Amino acid sequence: MTPSSTRAVPAEAARRNAAAVVRTVLAHGPLPRLRIAELTGISAGTVSRLTARLAAAGQLVELPAVPGPAETGRPRVPLDLPLATTAVAGVHIGLLRTTLGLVDLRGEVLAQLVLPRGSTDPDHVVAELADAIGTLTTAQPTRRLLGVGVSTGGWVDTEAGTVVEHGPLGWRDVPLQAQLTARLDPPVRLDGLVRALALAEGWYGAGQRADSLLELFVGNVVGAAFTVARQIHHGPRSAAGGITHLRLPGLRGAPCEGGHQDCLQAALADHSILRLAAQQGLVSPDDPYEELVRRAQHGSLPAARLLRTRARWIGRAVATLLDLVNPELVVLAGGPLLTPEYLPDARAELVRYSALGPAAADRLVPSGLGEHSLVLSAAAVFLDAWFSDPLGHAGAGDPR
């Protein structure tokens, strides 16, 4: 072993242990050092040294002392995350709007803005985002912006920081992370929408107790992501989960933006269903997807039939994915969450087509991220990196 590799071993161990410390505080709330050592299995001396480094970098804070055990009588000083003085920005770039907000380290959304889609030109979008993030942070003057997480649909190469393809936006090979980094002081991390959702489900949503999950998003894009041992699987060029053009026997749909016919994107995406509804006279061509949902829920049987049929096809898609990957959970997100009354239809088709049979039904669950899922999941792209390597992020962020 060379001298440089010898030095690297304790440095890497320190990074892993620091990550274990902050994740334990995230999971269990404010904790004294001795309790952190007990929960992590790290020696008390190492915990003491690491927490001193993390506190000096502003990544942990000491709370007022509390009485210790009766047998010692010594007070204990709990450590917590710097919830009151830091924030992370989460930005989702969608087809119809950009949604952004500020999130604290425990996933509470502090503020949110929605920007209707104007131009889809990447330069315009980046400039608009930089200004909007400035507006949000100016309204929170006591908080240090640790970083920015960005998500968007389509194919995103996370390592390269590039949107390889986003059909609905007309984007190809857009170096979005570099463009945003040039405009913002804090570090920026970019990932695909569905992987961002899967990350957030593991940290804050339906997958908190699952070691493996598959996230299925059905919105204006259709995609999947899966975690193994609570780690996102990206694959070469981050192309894992690209089910947009997956075909199922009997599925029919007009060509999608990429020219593929009868694929999930063509037949099941929100705008595809809306286009079909307009062709059938159920809504006007300019109506949003929510209007179709409203009409179905207010007695339109044809609208309800259309959405129920989509739910059944989603169940068949889930059966294929569940049998292939066999995760503990399949988490459904996107437009179908507006119509939970059709989830039983999806589960019925899942049971019918999955090799697991009736046991498959309980594997399909709705997202647990709530109304701020887009902001929270985008922020999770950065939060996952921060919690995985807090020492590596020491000193990063907007110092104001």
C-alpha positions in Angstrom: 0.0 0.0 0.0 1.4 3.4 -1.0 1.7 6.3 1.5 -1.1 8.2 -0.4 -3.4 5.2 -0.2 -2.6 4.8 3.4 -3.7 8.3 4.1 -6.9 7.8 2.0 -8.2 5.0 4.2 -8.8 7.1 7.4 -10.1 10.0 5.3 -12.7 7.6 3.7 -13.6 6.1 7.0 -14.1 9.6 8.4 -16.5 10.4 5.5 -18.5 7.3 6.1 -18.7 7.8 9.8 -19.7 11.4 9.4 -22.5 10.4 7.1 -23.6 7.8 9.6 -23.7 10.5 12.3 -25.8 13.0 10.4 -28.1 10.3 9.1 -28.7 9.1 12.6 -29.5 12.6 13.8 -31.9 12.9 10.8 -33.6 9.7 11.7 -33.9 10.0 15.5 -33.9 13.7 16.1 -31.6 15.6 18.5 -29.2 13.2 20.2 -26.3 13.5 22.7 -23.0 12.2 21.5 -23.1 9.0 23.6 -26.4 8.0 22.1 -25.1 8.7 18.6 -22.2 6.3 19.4 -24.6 3.6 20.6 -26.9 3.8 17.6 -24.1 3.9 15.0 -21.6 1.5 16.6 -18.9 4.1 16.2 -16.6 4.7 19.2 -17.5 7.5 21.5 -14.1 9.2 20.9 -14.6 9.1 17.1 -18.1 10.5 17.5 -16.8 13.3 19.7 -14.1 14.2 17.1 -16.5 14.0 14.1 -19.2 16.0 15.8 -16.7 18.7 16.7 -15.7 19.0 13.0 -19.4 19.0 11.9 -20.4 21.6 14.4 -17.4 23.8 13.4 -18.6 23.6 9.8 -22.2 24.5 10.8 -23.5 21.1 9.9 -24.6 20.2 13.4 -25.6 22.5 16.2 -25.6 22.1 20.0 -28.9 22.5 21.8 -29.3 23.4 25.5 -28.1 20.7 27.9 -30.6 18.3 29.3 -30.3 16.2 32.5 -28.3 13.0 32.1 -29.0 9.6 33.6 -29.6 9.6 37.4 -26.6 7.4 38.1 -24.2 9.9 36.6 -26.0 13.2 37.2 -24.0 14.7 34.3 -26.0 16.8 31.8 -26.0 15.9 28.2 -25.8 18.2 25.2 -28.1 17.1 22.3 -26.9 17.7 18.7 -29.3 18.5 15.9 -29.2 19.5 12.3 -29.1 23.3 11.6 -32.7 23.5 10.8 -33.2 27.2 11.6 -30.1 28.5 9.7 -29.9 26.5 6.5 -32.0 25.6 3.5 -31.8 23.6 0.3 -33.4 24.8 -3.0 -35.4 22.3 -5.0 -36.3 23.0 -8.6 -38.4 20.9 -10.9 -38.5 21.9 -14.6 -41.8 20.6 -16.1 -43.5 20.9 -19.4 -46.2 23.3 -18.2 -44.5 25.0 -15.3 -41.3 25.2 -13.2 -41.9 24.5 -9.5 -39.2 25.6 -7.0 -38.9 26.1 -3.3 -36.8 26.0 -0.1 -36.6 22.9 2.1 -34.9 22.3 5.4 -32.7 19.3 6.2 -35.7 17.3 7.6 -37.7 17.8 4.4 -40.1 20.5 5.5 -41.0 22.8 2.7 -40.4 26.4 3.8 -41.5 28.3 0.7 -42.6 27.6 -2.9 -43.0 29.4 -6.2 -44.6 28.2 -9.4 -43.5 29.8 -12.7 -45.9 29.1 -15.7 -43.9 27.9 -18.7 -43.0 30.7 -21.1 -40.1 30.0 -23.4 -38.6 26.5 -23.4 -35.2 27.9 -24.5 -32.7 26.5 -22.0 -30.9 29.9 -21.6 -34.2 31.6 -20.8 -35.2 28.8 -18.3 -31.8 29.1 -16.5 -32.0 32.9 -16.2 -35.5 32.7 -14.9 -34.5 30.0 -12.3 -31.5 32.0 -11.1 -33.7 35.1 -10.5 -36.4 33.0 -8.8 -34.0 31.3 -6.4 -32.6 34.8 -5.6 -36.2 35.9 -4.7 -36.7 32.9 -2.4 -33.4 33.3 -0.6 -33.8 37.0 -0.2 -37.0 36.3 1.7 -35.1 34.0 4.1 -32.2 36.2 5.1 -31.2 34.2 8.1 -30.7 31.0 6.2 -27.6 29.8 4.4 -28.4 28.1 1.1 -26.4 24.8 1.2 -27.1 23.8 -2.4 -29.6 23.4 -5.2 -31.2 20.2 -6.4 -32.7 20.2 -9.8 -35.0 17.6 -11.5 -36.6 17.3 -14.8 -38.3 14.6 -16.9 -36.8 12.6 -19.8 -33.3 11.2 -19.9 -30.8 12.9 -17.6 -27.2 11.9 -17.4 -26.5 12.7 -13.8 -22.7 12.3 -13.9 -22.4 14.6 -16.9 -25.0 17.0 -15.6 -26.8 16.9 -18.9 -30.4 16.6 -20.1 -29.8 14.1 -22.8 -33.4 14.1 -24.1 -36.6 15.7 -22.9 -39.1 15.2 -25.7 -42.0 17.4 -24.5 -39.6 20.3 -23.9 -37.7 19.7 -27.1 -34.4 19.5 -25.3 -31.4 17.4 -26.4 -27.9 17.4 -24.8 -28.5 20.5 -22.7 -25.7 21.0 -20.1 -28.1 22.2 -17.5 -26.0 21.7 -14.4 -23.1 23.7 -15.9 -25.4 26.5 -17.0 -27.0 26.8 -13.5 -23.6 26.5 -11.8 -22.4 29.5 -13.8 -25.3 31.5 -12.4 -25.5 30.3 -8.8 -23.0 30.4 -5.9 -24.1 27.2 -4.1 -23.3 23.7 -5.6 -25.9 22.4 -8.0 -26.9 18.7 -8.6 -29.1 17.5 -11.4 -31.0 14.2 -11.8 -34.1 12.9 -13.5 -37.5 13.5 -12.0 -38.3 9.8 -11.2 -34.9 9.2 -9.6 -35.4 12.3 -7.6 -38.9 11.1 -6.4 -37.4 7.7 -5.5 -34.7 9.4 -3.4 -37.3 11.5 -1.6 -39.6 8.5 -1.0 -36.6 6.8 0.7 -35.8 9.8 2.9 -39.2 11.3 3.6 -42.0 9.3 1.9 -43.5 5.9 1.4 -40.2 4.1 1.2 -38.6 5.1 4.5 -38.6 1.5 5.8 -37.9 -0.2 2.4 -34.4 -1.3 1.4 -35.5 -1.5 -2.2 -38.2 0.3 -4.1 -39.3 1.0 -7.6 -40.8 4.5 -8.4 -43.2 4.7 -11.3 -44.1 8.1 -12.5 -46.9 8.7 -14.9 -47.3 12.4 -15.8 -46.4 14.3 -18.9 -43.5 11.9 -19.0 -43.5 8.2 -18.0 -40.5 6.8 -16.3 -39.2 4.5 -13.5 -36.4 4.4 -11.0 -35.3 1.8 -8.5 -33.2 1.7 -5.4 -31.2 -1.3 -4.1 -29.9 -1.2 -0.5 -31.3 2.4 -0.4 -29.0 3.5 -3.3 -30.3 4.7 -6.6 -29.3 2.6 -9.6 -28.2 4.9 -12.5 -26.6 2.5 -15.0 -24.3 3.8 -17.8 -25.1 7.4 -18.7 -27.9 7.2 -16.1 -30.2 5.5 -18.6 -31.7 3.0 -16.1 -35.5 3.3 -15.7 -36.1 4.4 -19.3 -39.4 2.8 -19.8 -40.9 5.7 -21.8 -41.1 3.7 -25.0 -41.9 0.3 -23.4 -44.7 -1.5 -25.2 -47.3 -3.8 -23.7 -49.4 -6.3 -25.7 -52.6 -4.6 -26.8 -51.6 -1.1 -25.7 -52.5 1.5 -28.3 -51.5 5.2 -28.6 -50.7 7.8 -31.2 -47.0 8.4 -31.9 -45.2 10.1 -29.0 -42.8 13.0 -29.3 -40.0 10.6 -30.2 -42.0 9.0 -33.0 -42.7 5.7 -31.1 -46.2 4.3 -31.4 -48.1 2.3 -28.8 -45.6 2.9 -26.1 -46.3 3.9 -22.4 -45.5 7.6 -23.2 -47.9 7.6 -26.2 -50.7 5.8 -24.5 -50.6 6.7 -20.8 -48.9 10.1 -20.3 -51.2 12.8 -18.9 -51.1 14.9 -22.2 -51.8 11.7 -24.2 -54.9 10.9 -22.2 -56.0 14.5 -22.4 -55.6 14.5 -26.2 -57.7 11.3 -26.4 -60.3 12.9 -24.2 -60.4 16.0 -26.4 -60.9 13.8 -29.5 -63.8 12.2 -27.8 -65.3 15.5 -26.9 -64.9 15.1 -23.1 -62.8 18.2 -22.7 -61.7 21.1 -24.8 -58.3 21.0 -26.5 -56.9 23.7 -24.2 -58.2 22.2 -20.9 -55.7 21.0 -18.3 -55.5 17.4 -17.2 -57.2 18.4 -13.9 -60.3 19.3 -15.8 -60.6 15.8 -17.1 -60.3 14.5 -13.5 -62.9 17.0 -12.3 -65.4 15.8 -14.9 -64.8 12.2 -14.1 -65.3 12.9 -10.4 -68.5 14.8 -11.1 -70.3 12.1 -13.0 -69.0 11.9 -16.5 -69.0 8.2 -17.1 -66.9 8.4 -20.4 -64.2 10.4 -18.5 -64.2 8.0 -15.6 -64.0 5.1 -18.1 -61.0 6.6 -19.8 -59.1 7.2 -16.5 -60.0 3.7 -15.2 -58.7 2.1 -18.4 -55.4 4.0 -17.9 -55.2 2.8 -14.3 -55.6 -0.8 -15.5 -52.8 -0.4 -18.1 -50.6 1.1 -15.3 -51.3 -2.1 -13.3 -50.1 -4.2 -16.2 -47.0 -2.1 -16.5 -46.3 -2.5 -12.8 -46.7 -6.3 -13.1 -43.9 -6.3 -15.7 -41.6 -4.1 -13.6 -42.4 -5.9 -10.4 -41.6 -9.3 -11.8 -38.4 -8.0 -13.4 -36.9 -6.2 -10.4 -38.8 -7.6 -7.4 -38.5 -4.6 -5.1 -40.2 -4.4 -1.7 -42.4 -1.6 -2.9 -43.6 -0.1 -6.1 -44.5 3.6 -5.5 -46.9 5.3 -7.9 -46.6 9.0 -8.5 -47.8 11.6 -11.0 -51.3 12.2 -12.5 -52.9 9.0 -11.1 -52.6 10.4 -7.6 -55.4 12.8 -8.4 -57.7 9.8 -8.9 -57.0 7.4 -6.0 -60.4 5.8 -6.5 -58.9 3.9 -9.5 -55.9 2.5 -7.5 -57.9 -0.8 -6.9 -58.3 -1.2 -10.6 -54.5 -0.9 -11.0 -54.0 -3.4 -8.2 -56.5 -5.8 -9.8 -54.6 -5.9 -13.1 -51.3 -6.2 -11.2 -52.5 -9.3 -9.5 -53.9 -10.7 -12.7 -50.6 -10.2 -14.7 -47.9 -10.6 -12.1 -46.3 -13.9 -11.4 -46.6 -13.1 -7.7 -50.4 -13.2 -7.9 -52.4 -11.9 -5.0 -49.2 -11.2 -3.0 -48.4 -8.4 -5.5 -51.4 -6.2 -4.5 -49.8 -4.8 -1.3 -46.5 -4.0 -3.1 -48.2 -1.1 -5.0 -48.6 2.0 -2.9 -49.2 5.7 -3.7 -46.5 8.3 -3.1 -46.1 9.5 0.4 -44.6 12.9 -0.4 -47.7 15.0 -0.4 -48.6 18.2 -2.2 -45.0 19.5 -2.3 -43.6 16.4 -3.9 -41.9 18.2 -6.8 -40.0 20.6 -4.6 -39.1 18.0 -2.0 -37.9 15.4 -4.6 -35.8 18.0 -6.4 -34.2 19.1 -3.1 -33.6 15.4 -2.3 -31.2 15.3 -5.3 -28.9 17.6 -3.3 -29.9 16.3 0.2 -28.9 12.8 -0.7 -25.4 14.0 -1.7 -25.2 16.1 1.5 -26.2 13.3 3.8 -23.9 10.9 2.0 -20.8 13.1 2.4 -21.3 16.0 4.9 -17.6 16.5 5.3 -17.2 16.9 1.5 -19.8 19.7 1.7 -18.3 21.5 4.6 -17.9 25.2 3.7 -20.0 24.8 0.6 -23.1 26.9 -0.1 -24.1 30.6 -0.2 -22.2 32.1 2.8 -24.8 34.8 3.4 
